[in-house]
């Protein structure tokens, strides 16, 4: 058994410039814990694999393709591969989201300018 506490993990450096910690990484999948302070957001990007967002805390706004919806704690959002997506914290509270990439990407995300 392997137990991981995200609070003890090193911050994972990404181009997004926000608090991201990798809690699982294998050849089959990757799971990251993302914490967005009030007003923070990821950069819009496209991943080469499907992504799944599980909202742990807060009410982030999720953008996938042309859809942009504010979601809530315990919502699970599916983002198909090769579609632009983003997570925004447009609130005054912290947002925490687990992001699963399935399967684990073998090429980098493409950022939208």
DSSP file (Angstrom, degrees, kcal/mol; ACC not computed):
  #  RESIDUE AA STRUCTURE BP1 BP2  ACC     N-H-->O    O-->H-N    N-H-->O    O-->H-N    TCO  KAPPA ALPHA  PHI   PSI    X-CA   Y-CA   Z-CA
    1    1 A X              0   0    0      0, 0.0     2,-0.5     0, 0.0     0, 0.0   0.000 360.0 360.0 360.0 136.4    0.0    0.0    0.0
    2    2 A X        -     0   0    0      2,-0.0     2,-0.5     0, 0.0     0, 0.0  -0.987 360.0-164.4-121.0 127.3    1.2    3.5   -0.8
    3    3 A X        -     0   0    0     -2,-0.5     2,-0.4     2,-0.0     0, 0.0  -0.940   4.3-169.7-113.8 129.3   -0.3    6.5    0.9
    4    4 A X        -     0   0    0     -2,-0.5     2,-0.6    19,-0.0     3,-0.1  -0.972  10.3-162.3-120.7 130.5    0.2   10.0   -0.5
    5    5 A X    >>  -     0   0    0     -2,-0.4     3,-2.1     1,-0.1     4,-0.6  -0.953  12.6-151.1-109.4 114.1   -0.7   13.2    1.3
    6    6 A X  G >4 S+     0   0    0     -2,-0.6     3,-1.0     1,-0.3    -1,-0.1   0.801  93.0  64.3 -57.8 -30.3   -0.9   16.0   -1.2
    7    7 A X  G 34 S+     0   0    0      1,-0.3    -1,-0.3    -3,-0.1    -3,-0.0   0.753 104.2  47.4 -65.4 -22.8    0.1   18.6    1.5
    8    8 A X  G <4 S+     0   0    0     -3,-2.1    -1,-0.3     2,-0.1    -2,-0.2   0.519  92.8 100.1 -95.0  -6.8    3.5   16.9    1.9
    9    9 A X  S << S-     0   0    0     -3,-1.0     2,-0.1    -4,-0.6    14,-0.1  -0.463  80.7-105.8 -79.4 151.3    4.2   16.6   -1.9
   10   10 A X        -     0   0    0     -2,-0.1    12,-0.5    12,-0.1     2,-0.2  -0.454  43.0 -97.1 -70.3 146.5    6.5   19.1   -3.6
   11   11 A X        -     0   0    0     10,-0.1     2,-0.6    -2,-0.1    10,-0.3  -0.484  37.3-130.1 -65.5 134.3    4.9   21.7   -5.8
   12   12 A X        -     0   0    0      8,-4.6     2,-0.5    -2,-0.2     8,-0.4  -0.788  19.9-128.1 -90.6 118.9    5.0   20.5   -9.4
   13   13 A X        +     0   0    0     -2,-0.6     2,-0.3     6,-0.1     6,-0.1  -0.547  40.5 162.2 -74.9 121.1    6.3   23.2  -11.6
   14   14 A X    >   -     0   0    0     -2,-0.5     3,-1.0     4,-0.3     6,-0.0  -0.841  53.2-107.6-129.9 169.2    4.0   23.9  -14.6
   15   15 A X  T 3  S+     0   0    0     -2,-0.3    -2,-0.1     1,-0.2    -1,-0.0   0.580 108.8  76.6 -72.1  -9.6    3.5   26.7  -17.1
   16   16 A X  T 3  S-     0   0    0      2,-0.1    -1,-0.2    27,-0.1    25,-0.2   0.767  90.8-140.9 -75.2 -24.9    0.3   27.6  -15.3
   17   17 A X    <   +     0   0    0     -3,-1.0     2,-0.2     1,-0.3    -2,-0.1   0.764  61.4 111.4  71.5  25.2    2.1   29.3  -12.4
   18   18 A X  S    S-     0   0    0     22,-0.0     2,-0.8    18,-0.0    -4,-0.3  -0.751  82.8 -74.8-123.2 172.4   -0.3   28.0   -9.7
   19   19 A X  E     +A   35   0A   0     16,-0.9    16,-2.6    -2,-0.2     2,-0.4  -0.574  59.6 164.4 -73.6 105.0    0.0   25.4   -6.9
   20   20 A X  E     -A   34   0A   0     -2,-0.8    -8,-4.6    -8,-0.4     2,-0.4  -0.990  13.6-174.9-124.6 129.9    0.0   22.0   -8.6
   21   21 A X  E     -A   33   0A   0     12,-2.6    12,-3.4    -2,-0.4     2,-0.6  -0.991  21.9-134.5-126.9 128.5    1.1   18.8   -6.8
   22   22 A X  E     +A   32   0A   0    -12,-0.5    10,-0.2    -2,-0.4     3,-0.1  -0.698  26.6 171.9 -82.4 121.8    1.3   15.5   -8.5
   23   23 A X  E     +     0   0A   0      8,-2.3     2,-0.3    -2,-0.6     9,-0.2   0.570  68.2  20.7-105.9 -13.6   -0.2   12.8   -6.3
   24   24 A X  E     +A   31   0A   0      7,-1.7     7,-2.6     2,-0.0    -1,-0.3  -0.956  58.2 167.8-155.9 136.7   -0.1    9.9   -8.8
   25   25 A X  E     +A   30   0A   0     -2,-0.3     2,-0.3     5,-0.2     5,-0.2  -0.856  16.7 140.1-153.3 113.8    2.0    9.2  -11.8
   26   26 A X        -     0   0    0      3,-2.7    78,-0.1    -2,-0.3     3,-0.1  -0.822  66.3 -91.3-138.8 179.3    2.3    5.9  -13.6
   27   27 A X  S    S+     0   0    0     -2,-0.3    77,-0.2     1,-0.2    76,-0.1   0.677 125.2  46.7 -67.9 -14.2    2.5    4.7  -17.2
   28   28 A X  S    S-     0   0    0      1,-0.3    75,-0.7    75,-0.2     2,-0.3   0.747 121.6  -4.1-100.0 -28.6   -1.4    4.4  -17.1
   29   29 A X  E     - B   0 102A   0     74,-0.3    -3,-2.7    73,-0.1     2,-0.4  -0.982  49.5-144.8-160.5 164.2   -2.6    7.7  -15.5
   30   30 A X  E     -AB  25 101A   0     71,-1.7    71,-3.2    -2,-0.3     2,-0.4  -0.996  13.0-168.9-138.7 133.8   -1.6   10.9  -13.9
   31   31 A X  E     -AB  24 100A   0     -7,-2.6    -8,-2.3    -2,-0.4    -7,-1.7  -0.990   6.4-174.9-128.5 127.0   -3.4   12.7  -11.1
   32   32 A X  E     -AB  22  99A   0     67,-2.7    67,-3.2    -2,-0.4     2,-0.6  -0.924  20.3-140.1-120.6 144.4   -2.6   16.2  -10.0
   33   33 A X  E     -AB  21  98A   0    -12,-3.4   -12,-2.6    -2,-0.4     2,-0.5  -0.916  23.8-167.0 -99.8 122.3   -4.0   18.3   -7.1
   34   34 A X  E     -AB  20  97A   0     63,-3.0    63,-2.6    -2,-0.6     2,-0.5  -0.941   7.5-169.6-114.4 130.7   -4.6   21.9   -8.2
   35   35 A X  E     -AB  19  96A   0    -16,-2.6   -16,-0.9    -2,-0.5     2,-0.5  -0.982   4.0-168.8-119.9 124.0   -5.2   24.7   -5.7
   36   36 A X  E     - B   0  95A   0     59,-2.8    59,-2.3    -2,-0.5     3,-0.1  -0.951  10.7-147.2-113.4 122.2   -6.3   28.1   -7.0
   37   37 A X    >   -     0   0    0     -2,-0.5     3,-2.4    57,-0.2    52,-0.2  -0.319  52.1 -59.7 -74.0 168.1   -6.4   31.1   -4.8
   38   38 A X  T 3  S+     0   0    0      1,-0.3    -1,-0.2    54,-0.2    54,-0.2  -0.256 127.9  10.8 -51.4 128.8   -9.1   33.8   -5.4
   39   39 A X  T 3  S+     0   0    0     50,-1.5    -1,-0.3    52,-0.5    51,-0.1   0.314  98.7 125.0  84.6  -8.4   -8.7   35.2   -8.9
   40   40 A X    <   +     0   0    0     -3,-2.4    49,-2.6    48,-0.1     2,-0.3  -0.423  32.7 174.3 -82.4 160.7   -6.2   32.5  -10.1
   41   41 A X  B     -E   88   0B   0     47,-0.2    47,-0.2   -25,-0.2     2,-0.1  -0.987  32.1-110.3-156.2 157.3   -6.7   30.4  -13.2
   42   42 A X        -     0   0    0     45,-2.6     2,-0.4    -2,-0.3    47,-0.1  -0.421  45.6-102.0 -75.7 166.7   -5.0   27.9  -15.4
   43   43 A X        -     0   0    0     -2,-0.1    42,-0.1     1,-0.1    70,-0.1  -0.778  44.6 -98.3 -87.7 137.7   -4.0   28.9  -18.8
   44   44 A X        +     0   0    0     -2,-0.4    68,-2.5    68,-0.2     2,-0.3  -0.331  63.0 157.7 -55.5 133.1   -6.3   27.7  -21.6
   45   45 A X  E     -FG  85 111B   0     40,-2.1    40,-2.6    66,-0.2     2,-0.4  -0.955  40.7-124.7-154.1 168.8   -4.8   24.6  -23.1
   46   46 A X  E     - G   0 110B   0     64,-2.4    64,-2.7    -2,-0.3     2,-0.3  -0.986  21.8-156.0-122.2 128.3   -5.3   21.4  -25.0
   47   47 A X        -     0   0    0     36,-0.5    35,-3.1    -2,-0.4    36,-0.3  -0.793  19.7-134.2-103.7 150.3   -4.2   18.0  -23.6
   48   48 A X  S    S+     0   0    0     59,-0.4     2,-0.3    -2,-0.3    33,-0.1   0.442  89.2  47.1 -80.8   2.3   -3.5   15.0  -25.8
   49   49 A X  S    S-     0   0    0     31,-0.1    33,-0.2    56,-0.0    54,-0.2  -0.894  98.4 -83.2-135.9 164.6   -5.5   12.7  -23.5
   50   50 A X  E     -C  102   0A   0     52,-1.0    52,-2.2    -2,-0.3     2,-0.3  -0.377  43.4-155.4 -64.2 147.1   -8.9   12.8  -21.7
   51   51 A X  E     -CD 101  79A   0     28,-2.9    28,-3.1    50,-0.2     2,-0.4  -0.951   7.5-159.4-126.1 149.4   -9.0   14.7  -18.4
   52   52 A X  E     -CD 100  78A   0     48,-2.3    48,-2.8    -2,-0.3     2,-0.5  -0.997   6.7-157.7-129.5 126.1  -11.4   14.3  -15.5
   53   53 A X  E     -CD  99  77A   0     24,-2.9    24,-2.8    -2,-0.4     2,-0.6  -0.917   6.0-171.7-108.6 124.1  -11.9   17.1  -13.0
   54   54 A X  E     -CD  98  76A   0     44,-2.6    44,-2.7    -2,-0.5     2,-0.7  -0.966  20.2-139.4-114.3 116.4  -13.1   16.3   -9.5
   55   55 A X  E     +C   97   0A   0     20,-2.5    19,-3.4    -2,-0.6    42,-0.2  -0.652  25.9 173.1 -81.3 114.7  -14.0   19.4   -7.4
   56   56 A X  E     +     0   0A   0     40,-2.4     2,-0.3    -2,-0.7    41,-0.2   0.812  67.1   4.1 -87.1 -35.4  -12.8   19.0   -3.8
   57   57 A X  E    S+C   96   0A   0     39,-1.8    39,-2.2    16,-0.1    -1,-0.3  -0.992 104.6  10.1-155.3 140.6  -13.5   22.5   -2.6
   58   58 A X  S    S-     0   0    0     -2,-0.3    15,-0.4    37,-0.2     2,-0.2  -0.302  79.8 -76.8  91.0-171.6  -15.0   25.7   -3.9
   59   59 A X        -     0   0    0     13,-0.2    31,-0.3    34,-0.1    13,-0.2  -0.652  52.2-180.0-133.1  74.4  -17.0   26.7   -7.0
   60   60 A X        -     0   0    0     -2,-0.2    11,-2.9    -3,-0.2     2,-0.5  -0.278  28.4-121.7 -72.2 161.2  -14.6   27.0   -9.9
   61   61 A X  E     -IH  70  88B   0     27,-2.7    27,-2.9     9,-0.3     2,-0.5  -0.924  27.3-158.0-100.7 128.2  -15.7   27.9  -13.4
   62   62 A X  E     -IH  69  87B   0      7,-3.1     7,-2.6    -2,-0.5     2,-0.5  -0.911   5.0-163.7-110.4 131.7  -14.7   25.2  -15.9
   63   63 A X  E     +IH  68  86B   0     23,-2.7    23,-2.2    -2,-0.5     2,-0.4  -0.971  13.3 169.8-115.4 125.0  -14.4   26.0  -19.6
   64   64 A X  E >   -IH  67  85B   0      3,-2.2     3,-2.1    -2,-0.5    21,-0.2  -0.962  66.5 -46.4-133.6 116.0  -14.4   23.1  -22.1
   65   65 A X  T 3  S-     0   0    0     19,-3.3    18,-0.0    -2,-0.4    14,-0.0  -0.456 125.2 -19.0  60.5-126.2  -14.6   24.1  -25.8
   66   66 A X  T 3  S+     0   0    0     -2,-0.2     2,-0.4    -3,-0.1    -1,-0.3   0.466 119.1  96.2 -90.1  -3.7  -17.3   26.7  -26.1
   67   67 A X  E <   +I   64   0B   0     -3,-2.1    -3,-2.2     2,-0.0     2,-0.4  -0.713  46.4 179.0 -92.9 138.5  -19.0   25.8  -22.8
   68   68 A X  E     +I   63   0B   0     -2,-0.4     2,-0.4    -5,-0.2    -5,-0.2  -0.940  12.8 165.6-139.4 114.1  -18.2   27.7  -19.6
   69   69 A X  E     -I   62   0B   0     -7,-2.6    -7,-3.1    -2,-0.4     2,-0.5  -0.983  36.4-128.2-136.0 138.2  -20.0   26.6  -16.4
   70   70 A X  E     -I   61   0B   0     -2,-0.4    -9,-0.3    -9,-0.3     2,-0.2  -0.763  36.8-171.8 -82.5 127.8  -19.5   27.3  -12.7
   71   71 A X        -     0   0    0    -11,-2.9     2,-0.3    -2,-0.5     3,-0.1  -0.591   8.1-135.7-115.2 176.4  -19.5   23.9  -10.9
   72   72 A X    >   -     0   0    0     -2,-0.2     3,-2.1   -13,-0.2   -17,-0.3  -0.783  37.4 -57.5-132.7 173.0  -19.5   23.0   -7.2
   73   73 A X  T 3  S+     0   0    0    -15,-0.4   -17,-0.2     1,-0.3    -1,-0.1  -0.184 119.8  18.3 -50.9 137.1  -17.9   20.7   -4.7
   74   74 A X  T 3  S+     0   0    0    -19,-3.4    -1,-0.3     1,-0.3     2,-0.2   0.407  90.0 134.3  75.9   2.5  -18.1   17.0   -5.5
   75   75 A X    <   -     0   0    0     -3,-2.1   -20,-2.5   -20,-0.1     2,-0.5  -0.587  44.0-151.8 -75.7 145.3  -18.9   17.6   -9.2
   76   76 A X  E     -D   54   0A   0     -2,-0.2     2,-0.4   -22,-0.2   -22,-0.2  -0.987  11.4-166.8-119.9 124.3  -17.0   15.5  -11.7
   77   77 A X  E     -D   53   0A   0    -24,-2.8   -24,-2.9    -2,-0.5     2,-0.5  -0.939   9.2-147.1-118.9 130.5  -16.4   17.0  -15.1
   78   78 A X  E     -D   52   0A   0     -2,-0.4     2,-0.5   -26,-0.2   -26,-0.2  -0.821  11.1-171.0 -98.5 132.4  -15.2   15.1  -18.2
   79   79 A X  E     -D   51   0A   0    -28,-3.1   -28,-2.9    -2,-0.5     3,-0.1  -0.953  18.1-138.4-123.8 110.7  -12.9   16.9  -20.7
   80   80 A X    >   -     0   0    0     -2,-0.5     3,-0.9   -30,-0.2   -33,-0.2  -0.273  31.9 -92.9 -66.3 153.3  -12.3   15.0  -23.9
   81   81 A X  T 3  S+     0   0    0      1,-0.2   -33,-0.2   -33,-0.1   -31,-0.1  -0.207 105.1  25.7 -61.9 155.5   -8.8   15.0  -25.4
   82   82 A X  T 3  S+     0   0    0    -35,-3.1     2,-0.4   -33,-0.2    -1,-0.2   0.683  93.8 113.4  64.5  22.7   -7.8   17.6  -28.0
   83   83 A X  S <  S-     0   0    0     -3,-0.9   -36,-0.5   -36,-0.3    -1,-0.2  -0.988  73.8-109.6-123.1 134.4  -10.4   20.2  -26.8
   84   84 A X        +     0   0    0     -2,-0.4   -19,-3.3   -38,-0.2     2,-0.3  -0.338  48.0 167.6 -60.8 137.0   -9.3   23.5  -25.2
   85   85 A X  E     +FH  45  64B   0    -40,-2.6   -40,-2.1   -21,-0.2     2,-0.3  -0.968  13.3 176.9-149.2 164.2  -10.1   23.6  -21.5
   86   86 A X  E     - H   0  63B   0    -23,-2.2   -23,-2.7    -2,-0.3     2,-0.4  -0.983  22.2-136.8-164.2 154.5   -9.4   25.7  -18.4
   87   87 A X  E     - H   0  62B   0     -2,-0.3   -45,-2.6   -25,-0.2     2,-0.4  -0.992  24.4-173.1-121.3 128.4  -10.2   26.1  -14.7
   88   88 A X  E     -EH  41  61B   0    -27,-2.9   -27,-2.7    -2,-0.4     2,-0.7  -0.927  20.5-151.4-120.1 142.5  -10.9   29.5  -13.3
   89   89 A X        +     0   0    0    -49,-2.6   -50,-1.5    -2,-0.4   -29,-0.1  -0.879  25.9 163.4-110.3  97.3  -11.4   30.6   -9.7
   90   90 A X        +     0   0    0     -2,-0.7     2,-0.2   -31,-0.3    -1,-0.1   0.074  50.9  86.5 -99.5  21.6  -13.6   33.7  -10.0
   91   91 A X  S    S-     0   0    0      2,-0.3   -52,-0.5   -54,-0.1     4,-0.1  -0.525  85.4-115.2-112.9-179.9  -14.6   33.6   -6.4
   92   92 A X  S    S+     0   0    0     -2,-0.2     2,-0.2   -54,-0.2   -54,-0.2   0.328  91.8  74.9 -95.6   5.0  -13.1   35.0   -3.1
   93   93 A X  S    S-     0   0    0    -56,-0.1    -2,-0.3     1,-0.1   -54,-0.2  -0.729  90.7 -89.5-116.5 164.0  -12.5   31.5   -1.7
   94   94 A X        -     0   0    0     -2,-0.2     2,-0.4   -57,-0.1   -57,-0.2  -0.418  34.9-153.3 -69.3 145.5   -9.9   28.7   -2.4
   95   95 A X  E     -B   36   0A   0    -59,-2.3   -59,-2.8   -37,-0.1     2,-0.4  -0.983   9.3-171.5-120.4 134.0  -10.7   26.2   -5.1
   96   96 A X  E     +BC  35  57A   0    -39,-2.2   -40,-2.4    -2,-0.4   -39,-1.8  -0.996   8.5 174.7-128.0 130.9   -9.2   22.6   -5.0
   97   97 A X  E     -BC  34  55A   0    -63,-2.6   -63,-3.0    -2,-0.4     2,-0.5  -0.997  25.8-141.7-136.8 135.5   -9.5   20.2   -7.9
   98   98 A X  E     -BC  33  54A   0    -44,-2.7   -44,-2.6    -2,-0.4     2,-0.6  -0.869  21.6-161.0 -91.5 127.9   -8.1   16.7   -8.6
   99   99 A X  E     -BC  32  53A   0    -67,-3.2   -67,-2.7    -2,-0.5     2,-0.5  -0.950   4.7-167.7-114.7 118.3   -7.2   16.4  -12.3
  100  100 A X  E     -BC  31  52A   0    -48,-2.8   -48,-2.3    -2,-0.6     2,-0.5  -0.895   5.2-159.3-105.1 131.9   -6.8   12.9  -13.7
  101  101 A X  E     -BC  30  51A   0    -71,-3.2   -71,-1.7    -2,-0.5     2,-0.4  -0.958  19.1-136.7-112.7 123.2   -5.3   12.4  -17.1
  102  102 A X  E    S+BC  29  50A   0    -52,-2.2   -52,-1.0    -2,-0.5     2,-0.2  -0.980  84.8  12.9-131.8 120.1   -6.2    9.1  -18.7
  103  103 A X  S    S-     0   0    0    -75,-0.7   -74,-0.3    -2,-0.4   -75,-0.2   0.716 107.8 -97.9 -72.5 176.6   -4.0    7.6  -20.0
  104  104 A X        -     0   0    0    -77,-0.2    -2,-0.1    -2,-0.2   -75,-0.0  -0.368  47.4-108.9 -58.6 131.8   -0.9    9.4  -18.8
  105  105 A X        -     0   0    0      1,-0.1    -1,-0.1   -56,-0.1     3,-0.1  -0.335  27.3-169.9 -66.8 144.1    0.1   11.9  -21.6
  106  106 A X  S    S+     0   0    0      2,-0.1     2,-0.3    -3,-0.1    -1,-0.1   0.384  75.4  46.5-110.6  -1.3    3.3   11.1  -23.5
  107  107 A X  S    S-     0   0    0      1,-0.0   -59,-0.4     0, 0.0    -1,-0.1  -0.955  94.1 -95.8-135.6 157.3    3.4   14.6  -25.2
  108  108 A X        -     0   0    0     -2,-0.3    -2,-0.1     1,-0.1     2,-0.1  -0.209  38.9 -99.8 -73.8 161.5    3.0   18.0  -23.7
  109  109 A X        -     0   0    0    -62,-0.1     2,-0.5    -4,-0.1   -62,-0.2  -0.384  33.3-124.8 -69.5 156.0   -0.2   20.2  -23.5
  110  110 A X  E     -G   46   0B   0    -64,-2.7   -64,-2.4    -2,-0.1     2,-0.3  -0.932  21.6-142.0-106.2 123.6   -0.6   22.9  -26.1
  111  111 A X  E     -G   45   0B   0     -2,-0.5     2,-0.5   -66,-0.2   -66,-0.2  -0.656   8.8-134.9 -88.0 141.1   -1.2   26.3  -24.7
  112  112 A X              0   0    0    -68,-2.5   -68,-0.2    -2,-0.3    -1,-0.0  -0.794 360.0 360.0 -94.1 131.6   -3.7   28.7  -26.4
  113  113 A X              0   0    0     -2,-0.5    -1,-0.1   -70,-0.1   -68,-0.0   0.454 360.0 360.0 -90.4 360.0   -2.5   32.3  -26.7
